[in-house]
Amino acid sequence: MVKSTYLENDNELLYLIKNHDEEALELMFKKYENLILSKIQKYHFPKSHKEDYLQEGRIVLLRAIETYKEEFDKTFTRYFELLLQNRFNTLYQKNKKYQNHIVLVEVEKIDVDNKKEEVLPKLQDVKLDTLSFLEKEVFKYHFLENHNIDETSNHLNISNKQVYNTIQRIKNKLQLVVKNKNI
């Protein structure tokens, strides 16, 4: 059983966690949740993926707990913060190609076969009506839902080459619109 006096002492919590105290691990998660959330905000990760990035932060916290040694020249908090920053830097770089620095705001309803369906978000100060129907579909599945090229081509029943070409057209059109709007 973890006493509340240990709540502030990382070394005591680390000791208890290494001795398989589940309550101490939960306290550690609660203690560092705000730090993880502040890093998520700093990197401007999509709000829709907040839980995913929070989970990534918890995984990094577990790794920090497993690898931290008191001989380090850093406190546990600083050590964890460095590991978290490195992980989020990596995730940011991986996702950067999909972000295009455009702010998503609300969902546009598009009439598909006389049904109103939520197909893709409107972009603040950017019009997507320059995209064809196919480009909108590829944008939805590849960029918004993060499907890979094969999944997108299978879902839309088109070749991988068509998906690659469509992605290039989308990027070109959006870059042109973004440059014209000075976003």
CORKAWO-V733911 format. One line per field, one symbol per residue. phi: phi as a letter, one per 30 degrees, with the letter a starting at -180 (. if undefined). A space follows every 10 residues. Layout:
phi: ???
//
This chain:
phi: .cddddeccd ddddddddci cddddddded dcdddddddd dddhdeddce dddddedddd ddddddcdbd dedbddeddd dddddddddd dddddedcdh hccdbbcccc dbhhbdbdca ddceibccdd ddeddddded ddddchdded dddddchbde dddedddddd eddddddddd dhd
//
